[in-house]
Amino acid sequence: LASGKPLYTRIHSSCVTSETLRGCDCDCVQQLEGALETIARRGNGILFYLMQEGRGVGYIAKARDRMLVQASEDRISTFQAYAAMGLKKDYRDYEDVMHAATLLGLKKARFILLTNNPDKIEAMRAQGLRVIRAEPIEFEPSPFNLAYLASKATSGHRLDRPGLTSVKSMQPPEPVEPFSPKALP
C-alpha cells in the first residue's frame, strides 16, 4: 500500500443476499469478486467494505423493496420502490473511507476506483481523496438482474450491457405477494 503506486480501489457496500445467500437479482457479488480479481491481477490495491446493506437503508427496507419490485414483475424499479416507501434512492455514506485511508496512511494516495457509480467518485473527491480515474466493473446481465441493472443505468451508473444484451428478463419461479410488515407475537 505504501509503494506510491496508484491503488486499485473498491468501495463496496455489503449485500448479504448476494454475497452470502447467492441471490441473483443484483450484481453485487460479481462486482466484489471482480474487484478482488482486478486488485490481485494488478498486485496493488485496497477494498473498503462498508456495512451499508440495501443502499444504506438496512435489511428491512431492502426486503420490502425486493418484495415490491418482484410483486410488480419488474414493472417498478428499486428506485421507484424506495420512493413508494417514502425513501430517497441512496442513504450510503462514504466518510468511513476517508477515516480508514487516514488511519492507513493513505490520505495522499492516488486511487483508481473500480466502480460504475459516479456518486462514489464524487464522494471520494469531496473528502479530499485523489481519484485519478475510475474503471467500470461490469458483467453480462443475467435474466434475474437485467431489470435492476437497467434501472441503475437509467439512474446514472455507467453500465452499457443492460442495453446491449440479448438476455431476456425472468421472474422468480413463485409469485410474490406484497404485504405490510407486522410484529409477530
N, C-alpha and C positions, 0 to 999 in steps of 0.2 A: 504493500500500500504506500510505503514511503519512497518508492522509486522515482517519483516525479513524473512518471508516465500518466497520460490520461486514464482515468478509471472507468471501465465499462460498468455501468451502474444500473441496477434495477431497484426502483421503489415499488414495492409490492404490498398491496393490501390483502389481508387474509381472506380466504374463500374456502371455508371448511367443506362446503357442499361439493366442490370440485376437487380440492386437494386431498381430502380425506375420504369422502364418500363417493368420489368419482362421478358426481353429477355432470351431465353433458350439455346443459343449456347455457353455458358460458365458455369463455376461452381462458379463464384464469390459470388453470393448471398448465395449459400449453405455454402461456406467457412465462410462468415461473420456471418451468423446465427448460424452455427455450433460452431464457436469460442466463440460467446457470450453465447451459451448454456453451453459450457465447463467451461468458466470463472464463470458463475453463479453456476453451479453444484459444482465446486471446492471452490467457495466462496472467491477467491483471484485471481486477475488478472488485466490486462490492455489492452485496444485496442488503437493502434496508427493508426488513419485513415488518410491516405495521399491522397491528391488530385493529382493523377497521372494517369489519365484516359488512357486506351489503352497502357499499359506498358510504360507510360510516354511520348507517342507521341501526345496525345491530341485527341479531338473528330474527327477532320477531317481525320487524318491519320487512326484512328481506323475505321471510317465509310468506308474508301477506302479499308482497309484490309478486313473487313467483306464482302464488295461487291465482291472483287476479290476471296475470298475463296468460297462464296456462288455461284458465277457465274461459278466457276470451278467444282461445285458439290463436294466439299471437296477433289478434286484431288491435290490441293495445300494446305499447312498449313498456319496458321497465320505467322509463321516464314518465310516461302517461300514468302508470300505476302509482308512482310516487306522488304525482300531482293530485290524483284522485284521493290519496290518503292525507293530503294537506302537507306534503313534504317537498322540499326542493330536490333537485336532481342529484346533488352530491354534498355530503357532510364531511368528507375526509379532510384531514388537517395534516400538513407535511412538516410542521415545526420540529417534530422529533428528529427528522433527518438532519437538520442543521445542528441540533444539540449533539447527536451521535457523531456527526462529522467533526465537530469541535472537540469532543472527548477523544476521538481517534487521531487528532492532529491533522485533519483533512480540510480544515476551513479554507485553505488556499489551493486545494487540489483542483484539477481540471476533470470534469465529468463528461462522459459520453453516455447520455441517458437512453436506456433501452425501453422505449415506450411508444405508444400510439397516441397518448393523451397529452394535448397541448397544455392542459391545466397543470400537469406535473412539471413541465418545463418552466412555466411561468412561476410556479410556487418555489422551485429551487432558486431561480434568479431573484425573486422577490426577497429571499432570505440571504442574498449576497453570495450564494454558491455559484461557481463558474461552470455553466453548462456550455461546452464548446460546440456540441451538436447533439442531435437525437437520432437514434437509429430505430426504425419501426421493428416491431416484433409481431409478425402476423403469420397466421396459418390458414390453410384451407378450411372454410367453414364446414361444419357437419350439418346433417339435416335437423338436428335438435338445437343448434345455436345460431343458425343462419339469421333468423329474425332479430335476435338480440344483437348480433354483430352489425346488422344493417341499421338498427336503431342507434348504436354507438357511432357509426359512420355519419348518420344524419345529425347527431348531436355535436359533431366536430372532431371526433377521433380520426386519425389518419389511417384509414382502412380502405383498401381497394378491392379485396377479394369478395366481399359480400355482393358487390355489383357485377363481378365478372364470372362468378362460379356457375357451373351447371347443376350444382346440388339443389335439390328441392326441399323446402321445409317439411318437417314431420311433427306430428303431435305426440304427446305421451300416449302410451298404449291404453291407458284407462282415463275416462273423463274426469276432470277436476271440477268439483262443485264448490263455489265460493261460500264462505260462511263468516260470521263475525266471531272473533275470538272471545272466549269466556273462561273464567277461572273454574277449575274443576274442584269438587269437594276434596 
